Amino acid sequence: MRTIYTVFCLLMVTLAGAQTYEAGLFAGGANNIGDIGRMNYIAPSGPAFGAVFKWNKSKRYAWRAHMIYGRFTADDSKSDMRSRQQRGLRMDNSILEASAGLEFNFVEYNLHKLGPAFTPYLYTGVTYFRYDFNYFDAGQLIDVGQREGSFAIPMTAGAKMRLNQFLILGLEVGARYTFTDNLDASNPEGSNFEAFRLGNVFSDDWYVFSGVTLTYTFGRKPCQDCFE
């Protein structure tokens, strides 16, 4: 009976290493980096919130997927550039993104070991997002009531720590390099919109989500008394 119990525990330990999951929430702010408004990398101008899921495959990395919704305001009056202040354009947009990729831990992060755990991490992968298609006509924002889709490359840096056996708190800043130049309505695509383009039409836009994550861990845990 003791042998069967030991074999069972060893099997559980093996499975546990590959079946620890996290599910939780993201909350923070969003901002854009483009041809209208400020150029600051971290300057939230609207809220952002979403859901996060992670599959911890080892102490060093986890597969991650998330969906985040955010809003931002691009306002020339808040820019440090005098030319933008004089231009005085302002617009709002919303972004809904879905992303999947790899999260890498700088320090071995063992969710099964009791006691505090802390590590910085990086995340990247593939992001698809939807946003409002707008353009400016004589300084007036024209909302055509249409949504567009594009891809982006996420580049996220953060740090996370375990609060207790089940909860993990994270702080992260993630910039997304997009494949569109019209997040701020400065470069609408299509031959019919050539007259409405402004700014640097050869540089695509960025957007940034910065905030906190709170995730709940679940999955098989190692047998603690297999060899007692």
VOPAGU-2260 file (C-alpha; in pm, 1 decimal, decimal comma):
REM VOPAGU-2260
SITE   aa  ch    i         X         Y         Z
SITE  MET   A    0       0,0       0,0       0,0
SITE  ARG   A    1     288,0     233,7      84,8
SITE  THR   A    2     445,5     165,9    -257,1
SITE  ILE   A    3     122,0     246,1    -441,3
SITE  TYR   A    4      84,9     570,0    -244,8
SITE  THR   A    5     443,1     672,9    -325,0
SITE  VAL   A    6     397,9     601,8    -697,4
SITE  PHE   A    7      74,0     802,0    -695,7
SITE  CYS   A    8     245,6    1099,9    -530,7
SITE  LEU   A    9     535,8    1088,7    -777,8
SITE  LEU   A   10     286,9    1094,7   -1063,4
SITE  MET   A   11     108,4    1391,9    -908,7
SITE  VAL   A   12     437,5    1578,8    -867,0
SITE  THR   A   13     520,9    1521,2   -1233,9
SITE  LEU   A   14     181,2    1642,2   -1350,7
SITE  ALA   A   15     176,0    1939,0   -1115,8
SITE  GLY   A   16     481,9    2096,1   -1273,7
SITE  ALA   A   17     295,0    2127,9   -1602,9
SITE  GLN   A   18     -53,1    2202,7   -1477,1
SITE  THR   A   19     -43,4    2517,8   -1269,2
SITE  TYR   A   20    -271,2    2785,8   -1403,0
SITE  GLU   A   21    -354,0    3148,1   -1324,0
SITE  ALA   A   22    -670,2    3339,1   -1405,9
SITE  GLY   A   23    -747,6    3694,2   -1307,3
SITE  LEU   A   24    -799,0    4058,8   -1392,2
SITE  PHE   A   25    -604,3    4352,6   -1532,2
SITE  ALA   A   26    -682,9    4714,7   -1440,4
SITE  GLY   A   27    -498,3    5031,4   -1528,8
SITE  GLY   A   28    -475,1    5296,4   -1797,6
SITE  ALA   A   29    -416,7    5342,9   -2170,4
SITE  ASN   A   30    -239,7    5599,9   -2384,0
SITE  ASN   A   31    -130,5    5639,2   -2744,2
SITE  ILE   A   32     196,8    5749,1   -2903,0
SITE  GLY   A   33     138,0    5897,1   -3246,0
SITE  ASP   A   34      98,8    6214,8   -3448,3
SITE  ILE   A   35    -150,3    6384,6   -3215,9
SITE  GLY   A   36    -113,4    6455,8   -2846,4
SITE  ARG   A   37     170,4    6374,2   -2609,0
SITE  MET   A   38     471,5    6159,5   -2692,6
SITE  ASN   A   39     518,7    6019,5   -2339,4
SITE  TYR   A   40     548,9    5642,2   -2324,1
SITE  ILE   A   41     367,7    5614,0   -1989,9
SITE  ALA   A   42      94,1    5876,2   -1965,7
SITE  PRO   A   43    -249,7    5711,4   -1924,2
SITE  SER   A   44    -529,9    5927,1   -2061,9
SITE  GLY   A   45    -810,8    5675,8   -2016,5
SITE  PRO   A   46    -901,2    5353,7   -1832,7
SITE  ALA   A   47    -811,2    4998,9   -1930,6
SITE  PHE   A   48    -934,8    4667,8   -1791,7
SITE  GLY   A   49    -944,4    4304,2   -1893,8
SITE  ALA   A   50    -888,8    3937,6   -1814,5
SITE  VAL   A   51    -564,3    3737,3   -1801,0
SITE  PHE   A   52    -494,8    3363,4   -1817,8
SITE  LYS   A   53    -155,9    3192,0   -1773,2
SITE  TRP   A   54     -36,9    2833,9   -1805,1
SITE  ASN   A   55     285,1    2798,7   -1607,6
SITE  LYS   A   56     485,8    2537,8   -1793,8
SITE  SER   A   57     798,4    2576,0   -1580,0
SITE  LYS   A   58     956,8    2800,0   -1316,7
SITE  ARG   A   59    1097,4    3015,7   -1595,3
SITE  TYR   A   60     814,5    3067,0   -1842,2
SITE  ALA   A   61     438,8    3058,1   -1889,1
SITE  TRP   A   62     206,8    3064,5   -2186,1
SITE  ARG   A   63     -18,7    3367,8   -2152,9
SITE  ALA   A   64    -338,7    3492,2   -2313,3
SITE  HIS   A   65    -536,0    3803,5   -2231,7
SITE  MET   A   66    -810,0    4033,3   -2354,0
SITE  ILE   A   67    -799,1    4403,0   -2261,7
SITE  TYR   A   68   -1025,7    4696,6   -2342,1
SITE  GLY   A   69    -898,7    5052,6   -2310,1
SITE  ARG   A   70    -978,2    5411,3   -2402,0
SITE  PHE   A   71    -738,9    5697,5   -2466,1
SITE  THR   A   72    -748,1    6066,6   -2553,9
SITE  ALA   A   73    -497,5    6226,0   -2790,9
SITE  ASP   A   74    -487,2    6597,9   -2709,8
SITE  ASP   A   75    -246,2    6841,7   -2876,4
SITE  SER   A   76    -291,3    7094,9   -2596,1
SITE  LYS   A   77    -111,9    6856,0   -2356,3
SITE  SER   A   78     185,1    6800,8   -2586,8
SITE  ASP   A   79     532,7    6942,3   -2518,4
SITE  MET   A   80     566,7    7031,0   -2887,0
SITE  ARG   A   81     472,4    7389,8   -2964,6
SITE  SER   A   82     359,8    7304,0   -3319,3
SITE  ARG   A   83     106,8    7056,3   -3182,8
SITE  GLN   A   84     -15,2    7299,2   -2919,3
SITE  GLN   A   85     -82,6    7555,4   -3192,0
SITE  ARG   A   86    -260,5    7296,4   -3407,5
SITE  GLY   A   87    -495,8    7208,5   -3120,8
SITE  LEU   A   88    -642,9    6877,9   -3237,8
SITE  ARG   A   89    -813,4    6638,9   -2998,0
SITE  MET   A   90    -968,0    6294,2   -3038,9
SITE  ASP   A   91   -1081,0    5989,3   -2842,3
SITE  ASN   A   92   -1055,2    5624,2   -2938,0
SITE  SER   A   93   -1113,6    5282,1   -2787,6
SITE  ILE   A   94    -912,9    4961,7   -2828,3
SITE  LEU   A   95   -1011,4    4599,9   -2771,5
SITE  GLU   A   96    -717,4    4362,2   -2798,2
SITE  ALA   A   97    -668,4    3986,9   -2778,2
SITE  SER   A   98    -313,2    3864,4   -2726,2
SITE  ALA   A   99    -129,7    3534,0   -2683,3
SITE  GLY   A  100     236,5    3464,2   -2626,4
SITE  LEU   A  101     514,5    3380,0   -2383,0
SITE  GLU   A  102     589,9    3527,5   -2041,0
SITE  PHE   A  103     950,8    3482,3   -1927,5
SITE  ASN   A  104    1054,8    3501,1   -1561,0
SITE  PHE   A  105    1398,1    3641,3   -1471,9
SITE  VAL   A  106    1400,4    3441,2   -1146,1
SITE  GLU   A  107    1281,6    3083,1   -1095,1
SITE  TYR   A  108     921,2    3119,5    -985,2
SITE  ASN   A  109     789,1    2816,8    -798,6
SITE  LEU   A  110     417,0    2845,8    -728,5
SITE  HIS   A  111     419,6    2522,5    -525,8
SITE  LYS   A  112     682,9    2629,0    -275,1
SITE  LEU   A  113     556,8    2798,2      40,6
SITE  GLY   A  114     687,8    3141,7     131,6
SITE  PRO   A  115     727,1    3466,8     -63,3
SITE  ALA   A  116     806,2    3459,8    -434,4
SITE  PHE   A  117     898,6    3757,0    -652,2
SITE  THR   A  118    1030,8    3795,3   -1005,9
SITE  PRO   A  119    1051,6    4052,7   -1284,4
SITE  TYR   A  120     920,2    3925,1   -1618,6
SITE  LEU   A  121     890,4    4002,2   -1988,4
SITE  TYR   A  122     601,5    3921,3   -2218,9
SITE  THR   A  123     571,6    3919,0   -2596,7
SITE  GLY   A  124     363,2    3743,2   -2857,2
SITE  VAL   A  125     100,5    3836,3   -3114,9
SITE  THR   A  126    -180,6    4088,5   -3062,4
SITE  TYR   A  127    -489,3    4157,3   -3269,0
SITE  PHE   A  128    -694,9    4465,4   -3186,0
SITE  ARG   A  129    -997,8    4663,0   -3300,0
SITE  TYR   A  130   -1026,5    5041,6   -3295,5
SITE  ASP   A  131   -1250,5    5322,6   -3420,4
SITE  PHE   A  132   -1187,3    5454,6   -3770,8
SITE  ASN   A  133   -1186,9    5836,3   -3764,3
SITE  TYR   A  134   -1032,6    6125,8   -3956,3
SITE  PHE   A  135   -1002,0    6504,0   -3931,6
SITE  ASP   A  136   -1162,8    6744,6   -4176,5
SITE  ALA   A  137   -1064,5    7110,8   -4128,4
SITE  GLY   A  138    -981,4    7041,2   -3765,1
SITE  GLN   A  139   -1307,9    6863,1   -3691,7
SITE  LEU   A  140   -1306,8    6495,5   -3593,7
SITE  ILE   A  141   -1525,7    6286,6   -3824,0
SITE  ASP   A  142   -1656,8    5962,3   -3675,1
SITE  VAL   A  143   -1778,5    5732,0   -3951,7
SITE  GLY   A  144   -1912,1    5473,7   -3704,4
SITE  GLN   A  145   -1678,5    5204,4   -3829,4
SITE  ARG   A  146   -1432,1    4972,2   -3656,3
SITE  GLU   A  147   -1102,6    4860,2   -3808,1
SITE  GLY   A  148    -872,0    4572,2   -3713,8
SITE  SER   A  149    -494,5    4538,5   -3713,5
SITE  PHE   A  150    -207,3    4344,0   -3559,6
SITE  ALA   A  151      52,4    4461,5   -3310,2
SITE  ILE   A  152     369,1    4336,8   -3142,3
SITE  PRO   A  153     344,4    4358,3   -2760,2
SITE  MET   A  154     652,8    4440,5   -2554,4
SITE  THR   A  155     567,5    4416,8   -2184,4
SITE  ALA   A  156     786,8    4443,9   -1875,4
SITE  GLY   A  157     660,8    4380,7   -1525,9
SITE  ALA   A  158     712,6    4231,2   -1182,9
SITE  LYS   A  159     494,5    3994,4    -981,7
SITE  MET   A  160     482,6    3864,8    -626,8
SITE  ARG   A  161     281,2    3600,1    -448,4
SITE  LEU   A  162      50,6    3741,3    -180,1
SITE  ASN   A  163     -49,4    3403,4     -41,2
SITE  GLN   A  164     -97,7    3044,2    -157,1
SITE  PHE   A  165    -351,1    3141,7    -422,9
SITE  LEU   A  166    -315,6    3511,7    -514,3
SITE  ILE   A  167     -44,8    3678,5    -724,9
SITE  LEU   A  168     -12,8    4055,4    -767,0
SITE  GLY   A  169     161,3    4197,5   -1073,2
SITE  LEU   A  170     259,9    4541,2   -1200,8
SITE  GLU   A  171     331,1    4584,1   -1573,2
SITE  VAL   A  172     378,4    4831,7   -1856,1
SITE  GLY   A  173     319,5    4707,1   -2208,6
SITE  ALA   A  174     385,5    4899,8   -2529,8
SITE  ARG   A  175     231,2    4774,4   -2854,6
SITE  TYR   A  176     387,6    4855,9   -3188,8
SITE  THR   A  177      96,5    4854,7   -3432,1
SITE  PHE   A  178      72,4    4810,7   -3808,0
SITE  THR   A  179    -157,6    5108,2   -3852,8
SITE  ASP   A  180    -100,9    5484,4   -3847,9
SITE  ASN   A  181    -459,5    5583,9   -3782,5
SITE  LEU   A  182    -518,7    5519,2   -3413,3
SITE  ASP   A  183    -527,6    5897,2   -3367,2
SITE  ALA   A  184    -719,6    5969,0   -3690,1
SITE  SER   A  185    -409,9    6120,5   -3851,6
SITE  ASN   A  186    -366,5    5884,8   -4147,0
SITE  PRO   A  187    -691,1    5727,6   -4272,9
SITE  GLU   A  188    -629,6    5456,3   -4529,9
SITE  GLY   A  189    -779,9    5463,7   -4877,1
SITE  SER   A  190    -743,6    5683,9   -5182,3
SITE  ASN   A  191   -1053,7    5882,5   -5083,7
SITE  PHE   A  192    -881,4    6005,6   -4766,7
SITE  GLU   A  193    -547,8    6132,7   -4901,8
SITE  ALA   A  194    -646,4    6495,3   -4840,8
SITE  PHE   A  195    -714,5    6426,0   -4473,5
SITE  ARG   A  196    -373,3    6285,1   -4380,0
SITE  LEU   A  197    -143,2    6475,7   -4146,3
SITE  GLY   A  198     173,6    6427,9   -3942,7
SITE  ASN   A  199     436,6    6165,7   -4024,3
SITE  VAL   A  200     261,5    5921,3   -4257,2
SITE  PHE   A  201     567,0    5692,4   -4262,3
SITE  SER   A  202     560,7    5602,9   -3890,8
SITE  ASP   A  203     302,4    5368,3   -3741,7
SITE  ASP   A  204     133,4    5433,0   -3408,0
SITE  TRP   A  205     193,4    5280,9   -3065,8
SITE  TYR   A  206     -38,0    5234,1   -2770,8
SITE  VAL   A  207      42,4    5144,7   -2411,4
SITE  PHE   A  208    -145,4    4961,4   -2137,4
SITE  SER   A  209      -2,1    5007,5   -1787,5
SITE  GLY   A  210    -154,0    4872,6   -1468,7
SITE  VAL   A  211    -182,6    4587,2   -1222,0
SITE  THR   A  212    -287,7    4223,6   -1248,7
SITE  LEU   A  213    -438,7    4007,9    -976,0
SITE  THR   A  214    -453,7    3637,0   -1057,3
SITE  TYR   A  215    -576,9    3328,1    -875,4
SITE  THR   A  216    -367,8    3010,9    -903,8
SITE  PHE   A  217    -517,3    2665,9    -942,7
SITE  GLY   A  218    -419,1    2320,6   -1064,0
SITE  ARG   A  219    -258,8    2011,8    -917,1
SITE  LYS   A  220     -20,5    2073,1    -627,8
SITE  PRO   A  221     268,4    1843,7    -530,7
SITE  CYS   A  222     222,0    1580,1    -261,6
SITE  GLN   A  223     385,3    1722,4      50,5
SITE  ASP   A  224     403,8    1404,2     254,6
SITE  CYS   A  225     497,8    1142,8      -4,0
SITE  PHE   A  226     817,1    1037,3     168,9
SITE  GLU   A  227     727,0    1106,5     533,4
